[in-house]
Amino acid sequence: MQTVNGADKYPCINSLLSELLAPEADGGSAIIYCSTRKNTEEIAEYLQQQGWQVEAFHAGKDTAEKKHIQENFVTCSTRIITATNAFGMGIDKDDMRLVIHADIPGSIENYLQEAGRAGRDQKDAECVLLFDENDIETQFKLSASSQINQRDITQILRSLRKSKKDKSGNVVLTTGELLMDDAVQTSFDNEDHAADTKVKMAVSWLERGGFIKHNENLTQVFQGRPLVKNMDEAKSKVEKLGMSQRQQQRWLAILEALLNAESDEGFSADELALHSAFKDGKDDHKRGKVDQTASQRVIRTLYDMAKAGLIQKSLLLTAFVRYKVSNSSFAKLEEACALERVMLKALQEQAPDAEDGQ
C-alpha cells in the first residue's frame, strides 16, 4: 500500500507502470481499478498522454464497445485497462503483471478478488493499493447508494400483497414485475443497475421479520447461442419467415442482444422485456417498468426462435481446471468431498432412523 494525495495520484500511477511493467510488447499487462466511471476515463486519458496503450472499461459503455476493448486487451493490442470492478470476471488472461487500485475498493473481498487476477501464470506480479483519505468518503457514498431503506421494504411488501396468487396460493413473479406497479414507490426502479439485488434484500428482510414465507426460487433458464453470424444474415432469415412486422422486431432485438453480448454475459427476461419491441403502446409511458406479460413473451419468443433454427438451444458450460499448481482443482475437489462427508455424517447423527432417500 502506498499513501498518496489526490494531486500526486496520476503521476504515481505513471511511475508504477514505468517501474513495474516491462516496456517490451510481451512484458505483460496491467489493470488499474477505480471506484467510479469518471475516474477510469480521466486516468486513461492522462496515461494516453504519457504514451501508454490504455483504454477505459466500465458499465456505461455499450456492449459492442466493451467487447472490442476486451478483445484488444486479451490480444495485447491494449496492454493497460482502467476499469471499475465490472472488469475481469470473464477474462482468461494469465500474463497480468500488475494490478493497481487507484481508489480503495469497497471491501476486503473485492480487493482479494481483484488483486487475485495478477500472476495467474505463477510468475512474479505486483499488486499496489494507493491510499488517499479522501477516497474513503467516496466509498461511503457508493455503499450508501446500494442500500435499501425501511420505506423500500414496506413498499415491496405492499406489492407482494397486491400480486396475483396461483392456484396453490403462492406468489410467483420476477423482481422486475415486483416494481411494475406505479403505486409502489421505492427509492429505485428497474433502471437502477442494482434493482434485482435490492428487491432480493427486501424479500430477505421481510422473510426474516416473519411477514412472508419464501418457499423456493422458481428459475426458468434458456441457454443457447445465435446461429447467425451478423445482423444482416439475421434480417435476411427473419424476413423469409413471413411474420408480422412486430414479431420481426422482437426476434431481431433478441438476436442483436445475443450477438453483441460478451461470452460470459447473461440476460434476464426482465432486461430483454424492457426493449421497446416487447412493450405495448399503452405501457410505453411507464419508464423503467416491465410489462406484466412481456417477460413471458420473451421466453416464448426464444423457444420459437430455436424451433426456427435461429438459435441453438443447448447447455453451455465452461470448466477451468487448475493442474499442478497450488490450490489445484484436484485439491478443491478433495476439500469439497471432505465437507460433504462431514455433512452426511451430521445428518445421519441427527436422523439415525431415516430411510434411504429421506
C-alpha positions in Angstrom: 0.0 0.0 0.0 1.2 3.5 -0.8 -0.2 6.6 0.8 -0.7 9.3 -1.8 -2.7 12.6 -2.0 -5.1 13.4 -4.9 -2.7 15.7 -6.8 0.1 13.1 -6.9 -2.1 10.0 -7.7 -1.8 10.2 -11.5 2.0 10.7 -11.7 2.3 7.9 -9.1 0.4 5.5 -11.3 2.6 6.5 -14.3 5.7 5.8 -12.2 4.4 2.4 -11.1 3.8 1.4 -14.7 7.2 2.6 -15.8 8.9 0.8 -12.9 6.9 -2.5 -12.7 5.6 -3.1 -16.3 8.3 -4.1 -18.7 8.3 -1.9 -21.8 8.6 -4.7 -24.4 5.4 -5.9 -26.1 5.5 -9.2 -24.4 6.1 -7.8 -20.9 2.7 -8.5 -19.6 -0.4 -6.4 -18.9 -1.9 -4.3 -16.1 -5.3 -3.4 -14.7 -6.0 -0.2 -12.8 -9.1 -0.4 -10.7 -11.1 2.7 -10.0 -14.2 3.3 -7.9 -16.1 5.4 -10.4 -16.6 5.5 -14.2 -15.3 9.1 -14.3 -12.0 8.1 -12.7 -11.5 5.3 -15.3 -11.9 7.8 -18.1 -9.7 10.5 -16.5 -6.8 8.2 -15.6 -6.9 6.5 -19.1 -6.8 9.9 -20.8 -3.8 11.0 -18.6 -1.9 7.8 -19.3 -2.6 8.1 -23.0 -0.9 11.5 -22.9 2.1 9.8 -21.3 2.4 7.4 -24.2 0.8 4.3 -22.8 -1.6 1.9 -24.7 -4.6 2.2 -22.4 -8.4 2.1 -22.6 -11.1 2.7 -20.0 -13.7 0.0 -19.3 -16.9 0.4 -17.3 -20.6 -0.5 -17.4 -21.6 2.8 -19.0 -20.1 1.8 -22.4 -22.3 -0.1 -24.8 -21.9 -3.8 -25.2 -20.2 -3.7 -28.6 -17.6 -1.2 -27.3 -16.9 -3.3 -24.2 -16.5 -6.4 -26.3 -14.0 -4.6 -28.5 -12.0 -3.3 -25.5 -11.8 -6.8 -24.0 -10.6 -8.3 -27.3 -7.9 -5.7 -27.6 -6.8 -6.4 -24.0 -6.8 -10.2 -24.5 -4.8 -10.0 -27.7 -2.3 -7.4 -26.1 -3.3 -4.7 -28.6 -4.1 -2.8 -25.4 -1.7 -3.6 -22.5 -3.4 -1.5 -19.8 -7.0 -1.2 -18.7 -8.5 1.3 -16.3 -11.7 -0.2 -15.0 -14.4 -0.4 -12.4 -14.8 -3.8 -10.7 -17.1 -4.9 -13.5 -14.0 -5.8 -15.4 -12.0 -9.1 -15.2 -14.6 -11.8 -14.3 -14.8 -13.2 -17.8 -11.2 -12.5 -18.9 -8.9 -15.5 -19.4 -5.5 -13.7 -19.3 -2.7 -15.1 -17.3 0.1 -12.6 -18.0 -1.2 -9.9 -15.7 2.0 -8.4 -14.2 0.5 -5.5 -12.3 -2.8 -4.6 -10.6 -3.2 -1.1 -9.2 -6.1 0.1 -7.1 -6.2 3.8 -7.8 -9.1 4.1 -5.2 -9.7 2.0 -2.2 -12.0 -0.9 -3.0 -15.5 -1.3 -1.5 -14.5 -4.3 0.7 -11.7 -6.7 1.6 -13.5 -9.3 -0.5 -13.5 -7.1 -3.6 -9.8 -6.3 -3.1 -8.8 -10.0 -2.8 -10.8 -10.9 -5.9 -9.4 -8.1 -8.0 -5.8 -8.5 -6.8 -6.1 -12.2 -7.4 -6.2 -11.5 -11.2 -2.5 -10.8 -11.2 0.1 -13.5 -11.8 -2.2 -16.4 -12.8 0.7 -17.8 -14.8 2.6 -18.3 -11.5 5.2 -15.7 -12.4 6.0 -12.6 -10.3 3.4 -9.9 -10.2 2.7 -6.8 -8.2 -0.5 -5.5 -6.5 -0.4 -1.9 -5.3 -3.1 -0.1 -3.4 -2.9 3.7 -3.5 -4.4 5.1 -0.3 -5.9 8.6 -0.1 -8.1 9.5 2.9 -10.4 11.5 0.6 -11.3 8.3 -1.2 -13.0 6.9 1.9 -15.8 9.5 1.6 -16.4 8.3 -2.0 -16.7 4.7 -0.9 -19.1 5.6 1.9 -21.3 7.4 -0.7 -21.1 4.4 -3.1 -22.0 2.0 -0.3 -24.9 4.1 0.7 -26.3 4.1 -2.8 -26.6 0.3 -2.8 -28.6 0.2 0.4 -32.4 0.0 0.9 -34.4 1.8 3.5 -37.4 0.8 5.6 -39.8 2.5 3.2 -38.5 0.4 0.3 -39.1 -2.8 2.3 -42.6 -1.6 3.2 -43.4 -0.9 -0.5 -42.1 -4.2 -1.6 -44.4 -5.9 0.9 -47.3 -3.9 -0.4 -46.5 -5.0 -3.9 -46.3 -8.7 -2.8 -49.7 -8.4 -1.1 -51.3 -7.0 -4.2 -49.8 -9.5 -6.5 -51.9 -12.3 -8.1 -51.6 -15.7 -6.5 -51.5 -19.0 -8.3 -53.8 -22.0 -7.6 -51.7 -23.0 -4.6 -51.9 -19.5 -3.1 -48.3 -18.7 -3.9 -47.0 -15.5 -5.5 -44.6 -16.2 -8.4 -43.1 -13.2 -10.1 -39.8 -11.7 -11.1 -38.0 -8.8 -9.4 -38.9 -6.6 -12.3 -42.6 -7.4 -12.0 -42.5 -6.5 -8.3 -41.5 -3.0 -9.3 -44.1 -2.8 -12.1 -46.9 -1.2 -10.1 -46.7 2.7 -10.2 -48.4 2.8 -6.9 -45.4 1.1 -5.3 -43.0 4.0 -4.6 -39.5 2.7 -3.9 -36.3 4.8 -3.9 -35.2 2.8 -7.0 -36.7 1.4 -10.2 -35.9 -1.1 -12.9 -33.3 1.2 -14.4 -31.2 1.0 -11.2 -28.4 -1.4 -12.0 -28.8 -2.9 -8.5 -32.6 -3.2 -8.6 -32.6 -7.0 -8.7 -30.3 -7.2 -5.6 -32.2 -4.6 -3.7 -35.6 -6.4 -4.2 -34.0 -9.7 -3.1 -32.6 -7.9 0.0 -36.0 -6.6 0.8 -37.6 -10.0 0.4 -34.9 -11.5 2.7 -35.6 -8.9 5.4 -39.4 -9.5 5.1 -38.9 -13.2 5.5 -36.6 -12.7 8.5 -39.3 -10.5 10.1 -42.0 -13.1 9.6 -44.0 -11.1 7.1 -43.7 -13.6 4.3 -42.6 -17.2 3.7 -40.1 -17.5 0.9 -40.7 -21.1 -0.3 -38.4 -21.5 -3.3 -36.8 -19.8 -6.2 -38.6 -20.7 -9.5 -35.9 -20.3 -12.1 -36.6 -20.6 -15.8 -33.4 -20.6 -17.9 -32.9 -20.6 -21.6 -29.4 -21.4 -22.7 -28.3 -21.2 -26.2 -26.3 -19.2 -28.9 -27.3 -17.5 -32.1 -26.9 -19.5 -35.3 -26.4 -16.3 -37.4 -23.0 -14.6 -37.9 -24.3 -11.0 -38.0 -27.4 -8.8 -38.2 -27.6 -8.8 -42.0 -27.9 -12.6 -42.0 -30.4 -12.4 -39.2 -32.6 -9.9 -41.0 -32.5 -12.0 -44.2 -33.6 -15.2 -42.4 -36.3 -13.5 -40.3 -37.8 -11.8 -43.4 -38.3 -15.2 -45.1 -40.4 -16.5 -42.2 -43.5 -14.4 -43.1 -44.1 -13.0 -39.7 -45.7 -9.7 -38.7 -43.5 -6.6 -38.5 -43.9 -6.5 -34.8 -42.8 -10.1 -34.4 -39.8 -9.5 -36.6 -38.8 -6.6 -34.4 -38.9 -8.8 -31.4 -36.8 -11.5 -32.9 -34.2 -9.1 -34.3 -34.0 -7.3 -30.9 -33.1 -10.6 -29.2 -30.6 -11.6 -31.9 -28.9 -8.2 -31.7 -28.5 -8.5 -27.9 -27.1 -12.0 -28.2 -24.7 -11.1 -31.0 -23.3 -8.1 -29.0 -23.1 -9.9 -25.7 -19.9 -10.8 -24.1 -19.1 -14.6 -23.9 -20.0 -14.8 -20.2 -22.9 -12.4 -20.2 -26.4 -13.4 -19.4 -29.8 -11.7 -19.6 -32.9 -11.8 -17.5 -36.3 -11.9 -19.2 -37.0 -8.6 -17.5 -34.0 -6.9 -19.2 -35.0 -8.1 -22.6 -38.6 -7.2 -21.9 -37.7 -3.6 -21.4 -36.9 -3.3 -25.1 -39.5 -1.3 -27.0 -40.2 -4.3 -29.3 -41.8 -6.1 -26.3 -43.8 -3.2 -24.9 -47.4 -2.5 -25.7 -48.1 1.1 -26.6 -50.2 1.7 -23.5 -47.2 0.9 -21.3 -44.6 3.0 -23.1 -45.1 5.8 -20.7 -44.0 3.7 -17.7 -40.3 4.4 -17.9 -38.2 1.6 -16.4 -41.3 -0.6 -15.8 -41.8 -4.2 -17.0 -45.0 -5.2 -18.8 -46.5 -7.9 -16.8 -46.7 -10.3 -19.7 -43.6 -9.1 -21.5 -41.1 -11.4 -19.6 -43.2 -14.5 -20.5 -43.4 -13.3 -24.1 -39.6 -13.1 -24.2 -39.3 -16.7 -23.1 -41.8 -17.9 -25.6 -40.0 -16.0 -28.4 -36.7 -17.7 -27.5 -38.3 -21.1 -27.8 -39.9 -20.1 -31.1 -36.6 -18.8 -32.4 -34.9 -22.1 -31.5 -37.6 -24.1 -33.5 -37.0 -21.8 -36.5 -33.2 -22.6 -36.4 -32.1 -19.0 -35.5 -30.8 -20.0 -32.0 -29.2 -23.3 -30.9 -30.8 -24.3 -27.7 -28.2 -26.2 -25.7 -26.5 -26.4 -22.3 -23.5 -24.1 -22.3 -20.8 -24.9 -19.7 -17.2 -23.8 -19.4 -14.8 -25.5 -16.9 -11.5 -24.1 -15.8 -9.1 -26.8 -14.4 -6.1 -25.8 -12.4 -3.4 -28.5 -12.7 0.0 -28.9 -10.9 -0.3 -25.6 -9.1 -1.2 -24.6 -5.6 -4.9 -24.8 -4.8 -5.4 -27.1 -7.7 -8.7 -28.4 -8.9 -8.0 -31.8 -7.5 -7.3 -30.4 -4.1 -10.5 -28.3 -4.2 -12.4 -31.5 -5.2 -10.9 -33.3 -2.2 -11.9 -30.4 0.1 -15.5 -30.4 -1.2 -15.7 -34.2 -0.8 -14.4 -34.0 2.8 -17.0 -31.3 3.6 -19.8 -33.5 2.0 -18.7 -36.5 4.1 -18.9 -34.4 7.3 -22.4 -33.1 6.4 -23.7 -36.6 5.6 -22.3 -37.8 8.9 -24.0 -35.0 10.8 -27.3 -35.7 9.0 -27.1 -39.4 10.0 -26.5 -38.4 13.6 -29.4 -36.1 13.6 -31.8 -38.6 12.0 -30.4 -42.1 12.7 -33.7 -43.8 11.8 -34.1 -42.1 8.4 -34.6 -44.4 5.4 -32.7 -44.0 2.1 -33.9 -41.1 0.1 -35.3 -39.2 3.1 
